[in-house]
Amino acid sequence: MESSEIFKKVRKIEIKTRGLSNQIFSGQYHSVFKGRGMAFSEVREYQYGDDIRNIDWNVTARFNHPYIKMFDEERELTVMLLIDVSGSNLFGTKLTMKQDLITEIAAVLAFSAIKNNDKVGVIFFSNRVEKFIPPKKGTTHILRIIRELIDFHAEHSETDISEALRYFTNAIKKRCTAFLLSDFLNQGFEDAIKIANKKHDLIAVNVFDEREMEIPNMGMIRIKNAETGQRMWVDSSSRRVREIFSERSGNQARYLTDTFRRSGVDVVKIRTDQDYVKPLIGLFRKRSARK
């Protein structure tokens, strides 16, 4: 892609996603994630309206009167974006490809983070870590990330989410908030995601296309596995073929639901023909309600 074309795309995404971030996400983002960067400061006597979850029971027992812990908000958080750049994301049958949707969502999250003076880093992964951009602050850094998202060409097309999670867990020492953006057509990462979420605060953003859930009756069609390159003819008019496809997608969906539940990872599912604003705000509100 030529530099002028890349610049235009970066500018277009910057304008759209910065606006969304400023208008919608910053307040939600701040209220949901600021608690991850709180440092204990002191205790004081409980006052009406204080959050009872902050009661210091040891001090309360000692003085026979309720005391609560006071926290000072740390000046910055680290936000990591784990971006799936495998071949299966070069797919979309409606408004956009999965890859383009992931780029926009990542940009919104990045702008929300820097607006709150947080650092942002990125891990691009396929079946291995393709690139690591260490966390930094600032608009220039975010624009570099967006440019990479637009023009990044992975060396490998297959997916290994567990490899990305292991790298992330080892590379980022201090607890951070991380967003794992993928179509999650991979399995075998249940242990890695559980370990990663114990050390960090991990959120899964599952981007998918409805044609990955079921295929319509279109007669003989030729399909290609974007990760292996394998091509084959499929008779979509066969009811049994459609049932097998639906069963496989259903098994994958159940695997993901079970894996996220067991690991305690929040997940938001976003279709390629769906506005991503509402699902993300819904995720933020759900997390905020638990605080």
N, C-alpha and C positions, 0 to 999 in steps of 0.2 A: 504494500500500500504506500502511495506517495506521501511525503511529509505534509503537503498542503491538505490532502484529504484527511489524514490523521488529525491535523490541527482542527479542521472543521468539525469532525466527529467529537473530539475532546471538548471543544467549545460548546457544541450542542448539548452534550451530556452534562457538562458543568452547569449550564444555565438551567436546565430542567431539574437536575437532582439537587443543586444548591437551593433552588427555590422551594422544592418540596421539603428539604431538610430544615430550612429556616422557618417555614410556615407551620409545619406539622410535627416533625420528628424530634426537634431539639428539646422541647419541653418534656415530651414523653421519654426520650432517651435519658435525659438528665435525671428525671425522677426515678426511673427504673434502675439505672446502673450506678448512680452516685454512691449508693450504699456499699458497693464493692470496693470503694476507695476511702473508707472511713477508718480513722485511727483513734484508739481510745485516748481520752484526754483526762477526765476526772469524774467524780460522782457528785450528785447534789440530791437534796430531798425531793421526793416525788411531789409533783403538782398535778392538780386535776387536768386531765386531757393528755398527759404524757403517755407514751406508748409503753404498755406494761411489759412488752417483750424486752425492754431495755432495763428492767429492774435488776439491780445487783443484789442477788439473794444473800451473798455472804455478808455484805455491809448491812443489809436490812436486818438480818438475824442478829448481828452484833449490837445494833442500836435500837432494835425492837421498833423500827419505824422504816417505812419504805424509802429506799434510795434508788436512783436510776443512774445508769452510766451515760456520760456525756462523750460525744465523739466530735472530733474535728475532721472536716472533709479534706482528704488529701488533695493536693493541687492538680493531680493528673491521674488518669487511668491509662492503661495500654489496651488498645483494641486490635485484635488480630483477625484478618479476613483469610480464611482458608478456601481458596477458589479452585474448583474442579475444572480443569482445562482439557479433559479427555475428549475423545472423538464423539461420544454419544451426545454431547451438548450442542453439536452442530446439527440440530434437528428442531423443527417446529412446523406445525401444519396450519396454524392460525395467524395470529397477529405478529409474532416474532419468534426467533429461535431462542432456545434455552440459554445459549451463550450470551446473547444480547440482553436478555432479561437479568441474568446474573450480574452482568456488567453494571446495569442501572442500579440494581439493588445494592451492590457493593459500593457504588459511588454515593448513594444516599446515606448509607451507614457511615462512610468515611467522612463526609461533610458534617454529619451530626456529631461525630467524634471530635473533629478539630474545632467545631464551634464551642465545644465544652473544654477546650484546651487539652485534649487527650492526644496521646501518640497513636499512630496507626501503622500497622505492618501487614504484610501480605505473604502468604505461601501459595504459590501456584503448584498444583499437583496433577499428575496423571496416575500411572502406576508407580511413579516415583516423584520425588520433589523436583520440579522443573526449575523453580526460582524462588529465592527467599529475599524479600525486601524488609530489612530491619525496621522496627517502629521508630517513627519520627513525627514531629509536629509540622504544621504549616500547610498553607494552600499549595505552594510549589510542590511539596511532597505528594499531596493528594492528586494533583494534576499529573504527576509522573505515574502514579498508580493507575489512573484512568487511561493514560496513554498505553501503558503496558497491557491493561485489560483489553483494549481495542485491538492492538496490533501484536498480541503475544501469539507465537506459534510454538505449540508444544512439540517436543521431539518424539514423544510417544503418545499413542492413541488410547491405550487401555487404562483401566482405573484400579487403584488400590488405596481405598480410604484409610485403611489401617496404617499404611506406610506414612501417609501425610500426618496422621494423628500422633504417631510415635515421634516423628521429627519435631512436630510442634511441642509436644510434651518435654522433649529434651532441650530444644532451642530456647524456649521462653521460660526463664527461671522464676520470675516474679508472677504471682497470680494476675491473670488478666481476663477480660471479657473477649470471647472469640465467637465468630460466626462462621459456620461450616456451610458453604453454598455449593450444592451439588444436585444432580438428578437422582443420586442414591440408587443406581442400578447395580450396585456392588454388594457383596456380602462378606462375612468373615471379619468384621471390624467391631464386634460387640465388646471384646476385651479392651481394645485400644480406646474406644470412646468412653468406656467406663473409667479408665485410668485418667484420661485427659480431663474429664469433667470433675474428677475428685480434686485435681490440682488447680483447674481453672473453672471459669463460668462459661460453659459452652452452649451455644444455641444452634440448632440445625435449621437451615433454610432449604426446603425441598422444592426445587423447580422441576416441573414435569409438563408433558404434553398429553392431551386426552387420548391421542392415538396410541400412546404407550399402554393404555389401560385396556383398550379393545380395538379391534379392526372391523371396519364396516364390510358389508357384502359388496365387493367390487370386482368379483371374478378373479381371474389369474392376475396376480401382481408380483412384481419383482422387488424384493427387499434386500437391503444391505446392512450388515452389522458394521456400524461406523468405527468400532474399536478393533475388530479383527479383519475388516475388509471383506469378509465372506459375503457372497451374494447367492440368493436362491429364489426360485419361483414358488409362490404360495397360492393355493386355490382358496381365496377368501370367501367363495360362495359355499364352501363346505362348512356345515354347522359344527362338525367335530373340530375342524381347524380353529374356528373362532373360539370354541369352548376351551381348547388347549391353551390358546393365547391368553384368554381371560383367566384361566386357572393359574398360569405362571405369574401374571401381573398381580393377581390376588395373593399368591404366596409371598411375593416380594413385599407387598404392602403390609402383610401381617408380620413379616420378619422385621421390617422397619419399625412398626408400631411397638412390637415387643422389645426391640433393642433400645429404642429411645426411652421407653417406660422403665426398663430395668436399670439403665444408666442414669436416669434422672435428668435427661436432656430435654429441654423445651424444643418443640419443633413447630414450624409454620410451613404449610404446603401452599404453593402458588403455581397455578396453571399458566401456560404461555399466552392464553387468551383472556387472562384475568388481570384486573388492576391490582398491583401489588401493595398499594397504599393501605387499603382496608385490612388485609391480613396482617401486615406488619404492625399497624396500630393495635389490632386485636391482640397480638402477641405481647406488645408492650403493656397494654392495660391488664392482661391476665397476670403478668409478672408483678406489676405494680400493686395489684389487689392482694398479692401474697405477702407483701412486705409489711 
